[in-house]
Amino acid sequence: MCTDRLSINELEVGDAAELFGATESPEVGEFIGGSYSPSVQALRDRIERMRAGSGRADESWLNYSVRVTDTGDLIGHLQASVHSEWAEVAWVFGRPWWGYGYANEAVTWLIESLPSVGLWATVDPGNARSLRLLARLGFTETTVPPARDVQSYDDGDRVFVRMPV
Ligand SMILES: CC(C)(COP(=O)(O)OP(=O)(O)OC[C@H]1O[C@@H](n2cnc3c(N)ncnc32)[C@H](O)[C@@H]1OP(=O)(O)O)[C@@H](O)C(=O)NCCC(=O)NCCS
């Protein structure tokens, strides 16, 4: 799957070392709990769990690697937990590739690839880059409805929603 500058594929266990290397800068972990992953092995294990899914019939977990087509560099990870009427989305990109619009391009692809459902995202209030990205993508701030279990929610996060057009 391709966009103008990016190649996007299902995330595989074999991507772990490269993705770990791309994302190990402390800046990447600043607003997502300290680090994206503590080790290559932990990331391998996590990718295996993500690929196995939740086991729930009403939920599917989608995970994609993002590469720059020209260089082949693995630069990020896109994630979506898709339910029948809504999906929760999240992303991580390596520090060297911030500031080029790659996340914007990749998440735009992700949104277009998903069924036409409401999208939810949570973000640490200090994460200015992710807040700008959400605004550019048409997300608006909301409150967490009690009936919705937003898995990526941490205390104090801001919650954003993007309704289908
Ligand atoms: C959140 C994150 C993906 C944002 O990355 P980003 O590169 O800033 O996001 P974008 O792809 O939207 O790029 C926007 C920047 O690229 C610039 N840019 C350059 N070329 C561009 C282009 N062709 N199109 C769009 N923007 C472009 C924009 O001007 C903007 O610059 P700015 O940072 O000076 O405002 C990244 O910071 C990240 O992975 N952080 C760590 C993990 C994390 O926090 N995840 C989110 C949890 S909610």
The ligand as an SDF file (V2000), in Angstrom:
LIG
                    3D

 48 50  0  0  0  0  0  0  0  0999 V2000
    3.0530   12.7640   16.9880 C   0  0  0  0  0  0  0  0  0  0  0  0
    4.0310   12.6540   15.8400 C   0  0  0  0  0  0  0  0  0  0  0  0
    3.6480   11.4860   14.9520 C   0  0  0  0  0  0  0  0  0  0  0  0
    3.9760   13.9520   15.0320 C   0  0  0  0  0  0  0  0  0  0  0  0
    4.9770   13.9240   14.0130 O   0  0  0  0  0  0  0  0  0  0  0  0
    5.1690   15.1870   13.0340 P   0  0  0  0  0  0  0  0  0  0  0  0
    6.2310   14.8540   12.0780 O   0  0  0  0  0  0  0  0  0  0  0  0
    5.2890   16.4310   13.8340 O   0  0  0  0  0  0  0  0  0  0  0  0
    3.7420   15.2240   12.3110 O   0  0  0  0  0  0  0  0  0  0  0  0
    3.3400   15.5880   10.8220 P   0  0  0  0  0  0  0  0  0  0  0  0
    3.5540   14.4490    9.9120 O   0  0  0  0  0  0  0  0  0  0  0  0
    1.9580   16.1110   10.9070 O   0  0  0  0  0  0  0  0  0  0  0  0
    4.3610   16.7070   10.4020 O   0  0  0  0  0  0  0  0  0  0  0  0
    4.0790   18.0300   10.6980 C   0  0  0  0  0  0  0  0  0  0  0  0
    5.2970   18.8840   10.4960 C   0  0  0  0  0  0  0  0  0  0  0  0
    5.9050   18.5830    9.2370 O   0  0  0  0  0  0  0  0  0  0  0  0
    5.9910   19.7910    8.4620 C   0  0  0  0  0  0  0  0  0  0  0  0
    5.9160   19.4020    7.0550 N   0  0  0  0  0  0  0  0  0  0  0  0
    6.9600   19.3820    6.2080 C   0  0  0  0  0  0  0  0  0  0  0  0
    6.5860   18.9130    5.0310 N   0  0  0  0  0  0  0  0  0  0  0  0
    5.2720   18.6350    5.1200 C   0  0  0  0  0  0  0  0  0  0  0  0
    4.3190   18.1050    4.2110 C   0  0  0  0  0  0  0  0  0  0  0  0
    4.6510   17.7640    2.9630 N   0  0  0  0  0  0  0  0  0  0  0  0
    3.0520   17.9150    4.6290 N   0  0  0  0  0  0  0  0  0  0  0  0
    2.6850   18.2200    5.9070 C   0  0  0  0  0  0  0  0  0  0  0  0
    3.5680   18.7340    6.8260 N   0  0  0  0  0  0  0  0  0  0  0  0
    4.8430   18.9290    6.4140 C   0  0  0  0  0  0  0  0  0  0  0  0
    4.8780   20.6390    8.9850 C   0  0  0  0  0  0  0  0  0  0  0  0
    5.1150   21.9910    8.7040 O   0  0  0  0  0  0  0  0  0  0  0  0
    4.9610   20.3550   10.4830 C   0  0  0  0  0  0  0  0  0  0  0  0
    6.0760   21.0560   10.9940 O   0  0  0  0  0  0  0  0  0  0  0  0
    6.1110   21.6160   12.4720 P   0  0  0  0  0  0  0  0  0  0  0  0
    6.4840   20.4460   13.3290 O   0  0  0  0  0  0  0  0  0  0  0  0
    7.2000   22.6130   12.4620 O   0  0  0  0  0  0  0  0  0  0  0  0
    4.7800   22.1810   12.7880 O   0  0  0  0  0  0  0  0  0  0  0  0
    5.4710   12.4390   16.3680 C   0  0  0  0  0  0  0  0  0  0  0  0
    5.8290   13.5630   17.1340 O   0  0  0  0  0  0  0  0  0  0  0  0
    5.6230   11.1820   17.2260 C   0  0  0  0  0  0  0  0  0  0  0  0
    5.6880   10.0680   16.7010 O   0  0  0  0  0  0  0  0  0  0  0  0
    5.7380   11.3620   18.5420 N   0  0  0  0  0  0  0  0  0  0  0  0
    6.0260   10.2480   19.4620 C   0  0  0  0  0  0  0  0  0  0  0  0
    4.8580    9.2970   19.6450 C   0  0  0  0  0  0  0  0  0  0  0  0
    3.5960   10.0160   20.0080 C   0  0  0  0  0  0  0  0  0  0  0  0
    3.5900   10.9510   20.7710 O   0  0  0  0  0  0  0  0  0  0  0  0
    2.4980    9.5100   19.4060 N   0  0  0  0  0  0  0  0  0  0  0  0
    1.2020   10.1010   19.5720 C   0  0  0  0  0  0  0  0  0  0  0  0
    0.5220    9.6640   20.7850 C   0  0  0  0  0  0  0  0  0  0  0  0
   -1.0470   10.4950   20.8870 S   0  0  0  0  0  0  0  0  0  0  0  0
  1  2  1  0
  2  3  1  0
  2  4  1  0
  2 36  1  0
  4  5  1  0
  5  6  1  0
  6  7  2  0
  6  8  1  0
  6  9  1  0
  9 10  1  0
 10 11  2  0
 10 12  1  0
 10 13  1  0
 13 14  1  0
 14 15  1  0
 15 16  1  0
 15 30  1  0
 16 17  1  0
 17 18  1  0
 17 28  1  0
 18 19  1  0
 18 27  1  0
 19 20  2  0
 20 21  1  0
 21 22  1  0
 21 27  2  0
 22 23  1  0
 22 24  2  0
 24 25  1  0
 25 26  2  0
 26 27  1  0
 28 29  1  0
 28 30  1  0
 30 31  1  0
 31 32  1  0
 32 33  2  0
 32 34  1  0
 32 35  1  0
 36 37  1  0
 36 38  1  0
 38 39  2  0
 38 40  1  0
 40 41  1  0
 41 42  1  0
 42 43  1  0
 43 44  2  0
 43 45  1  0
 45 46  1  0
 46 47  1  0
 47 48  1  0
M  END
$$$$
